[in-house]
Amino acid sequence: MIGTIVNTCTILTGSIVGSLLKKGIHEKYQGALFHAMGLAACAIGINAIAGNMPKTEYPVLFIVSLALGSLLGTMLDLDGRFQRLVNSKSKAENNLGQGLSTGILMYCIGTLSILGPVMSALQGDHTFLFTNATLDLVTSMVLASAYGIGMALAAPVLFCWQGVIYLVAKYLSGSFFSETLLVELSIVGGIMIFCSGLSILKIKDCKTLNILPSLFIPMIFFIVKGFFG
């Protein structure tokens, strides 16, 4: 799991460096960073959607996933619970909860972050994870310069996420994370990242974490399909 450990450390390092830079950034420049991260999240989300939509073998699955996942997330009020928990623990006035939800999605939901642990477990190849770590270093610096040191809390989330994928691939079934499943996860994840961008830009509060259960619908679909296939 050396690749995951490196990836986690880069987020911690970037968060520390970014939070130190934040102290010297004027408020109007912090606003510019918020807008930059909102635009970046939108662009990353659109790229994930456009890049994977033509590859899908189940063009309706992402719609069903978003519908069912959003209903479940709204019933559980995941976004509201997370925002209240994070912002009650932090006295920051820059909405750390929004920053964390965006950061976690950007770090965890993507081909590199999902396929990386699989390649590491099955082939001992850490290339994807090292590449992802480099990208996350820059992203975490920018996010922490806008939202503060609290962004470091995303690091253990990434470690657990990639750790679970690594263990599933190594000890259960490496074939579970097939290219077809990765395509479906990338589409749903891309939509979620795009929604985070809209929230940061204050265009629409999409309550992105309420959509989080949508990621599990494709997994459940493929598990059920495997039983009957």
N, C-alpha and C positions, 0 to 999 in steps of 0.2 A: 504493500500500500504506500510505497514511497512517493508515488506521483500524487496521491491524495494528500499526503502530509505536506508536500511542497506547495500544493495548491492552497491548502489551508493557511500555511505560513505566509504566503504572498498576500492573502487578504488581510491578515493581521498586520503585516508590515505596511501595506498600503493604507489601511485605516489609521494607523498611528501617524504616519507621515502626513496624510491628508488632514487629520485633525489638528496637527501642529501648524500647518499652513493656514488653516481656517482662522486662527487667531489674528493673522495679519491681513486678512482679506476684508475690504470695506463691504458694508451691507449691500450696496448696489451691485458689487461684483459677485456677491453670493447669489443674488437674484439671477445674474447672468448664468451662473453655474447651474442653478435649478432649471432654467430654460434649456441649457445645453444638454443636461441629463434627460430631460423630458423628450427632446428631439431625438437623442441617441436611442432611448428606449423604443420610441415609435419606429425608428429606422431599423433597429435590430429585429423588432417584432414583424415588421412588414417583410424583411428579408427572409425570415424563417418561414413565414406563411407562403410567400411567392416561390421560394426555393423548393418547398416540399409538397405544395398542393398538386403540381403535375405528376408527382410520384405516387400519390395515394391510390390504393386499390379499393378503398372503401370511402367514396366521396361524401357519404352522408354521416359517417361515424363521428366526425368532429362536431357536427351540428347536434347530434344526439348527446354527445359527451358534454358539450357546453350547456345544453338545456338541463340535463339531469344533474350535472355537477353544480350548476348555479342554483338550482332549486334546493339541493341539499345544503350547500354552503350558506344560502340565505336563511334557511330554517335554523341552522346552527349558529348563525350570526358570527361566522369566523372572522370577518374583517373587523367588525365592531369590537369583539372580544380582544383581538390582537392589538388594535389601536389603543384601547383603554388600558390594557396591561402594560404595553411598552411606554406609553406617554405618562402613565401614572408613576412609573419607575424612574422616569427621566424628567428633569425640570427644564429641559431644552424647549425653546419656543419655535423650533424649526420642524416640528412634526417628524420625529424620529421614526415613528411607526410607518409612515409612508415611505421613508427612505429605506428602512429595513425590508419591507415587503418587496420593493422594487429591486433592491440589491440581491435578495435571496433568489428572486426569479431569474435575474440576469446571470447570477453565478451558477445556479443549479439546472436551469432548463435550457438545454442546448445540446447539440450533437456531441460536442467535445466533452461536456461534463457528464453525459450519460454513457457514450460509447467509450470514453477514456478509461473508466474503471473496468469495463468489460475486457478491453484489449490488455489492460494491465494484469487482470486475473488469468486470462486464458493464454496469453502469449508473452507476458512479461514485458510488453512494449509500453513505455510511459510517455511516448511522444505526444499523444493527444492531451494528456494531463499537463505536461510541461508547457505546451502551447496555451492551454486554457489558463494555466497559472500566470503566464505573462500578460494575457489579456485582463485577467482579474486584478492583477497588481495595479494596472493603470485605472481600471474602473473603480476599484476600492479607494484609491487616492482621491479621485474626483468626487465620489459620493461622500467620503468622510470630510472633505473640504467644504461640502455643502451642509451635511447633517451632523457632523461631529464624530467623536470617538465611539459612540454607541453603535456605529456601523460594524464594529469588530464582532458584534454578536452574531453576524451572519456567518462568520468563520466556522463555529461548531456545527451550524446547520448544514453547511456544505460538507463538512467532514462526515457527519452522520449519513447524509444523502448518498455521497459517493461510496461510503463504507458499506452501506446496505447493498448497493448495486454490485460492488466488488464481491461481497460474500455470496450473493445470489448467483453471480456468474461463475464463481470458483467452485462452490460446493453444492449448488442445487441444479441449475440448468443454464448453461451458457447460451443455449439456443433461444432462451426465452426472449432476450433482448435482440430480436431479429431486426433486420433493416426495415421491414414493413411496420413493426411496432414503433421504431424510432421515428419514422416519418409521421405517424399519427400523433405521437407525443410532441414532436417538433411543431406541428401545426397548431395544436391546442396551446402549447407553451408560447408560441409566437403571438397568438392572440392575447394571451394574458400579459405578456411583456408590453405589447402595444397599448393595452388598457392601462397599464401602469404609467406609460408615457402620457396618455391623455389626462390622467389624474394629476401628475406633476405639473403639467402645463395648465391645469385648472380649466380644461375644456369640458371634461365630464368626470365626475367622481364615480368610477366604475366599480368601486369596492372589490378590487381585484382578488383579494383572498377568499371572497365568497365563491369565486370561480375555481378555486384550487382543487376541489374534489373531481373536477372534470378530467384531471390528469389520470385518475385511477380508472375511469370508465374504459378507455382503450385497453388497459391491462386486463381488466375483468373480461372484456370481450374476447381477447386472445386466449385467456385461460379457458373460458367456456368453449370457445371454438376448438381448442386443442383436445378437449375431452370428447367432442363429437366429430372431430376431424379424423 
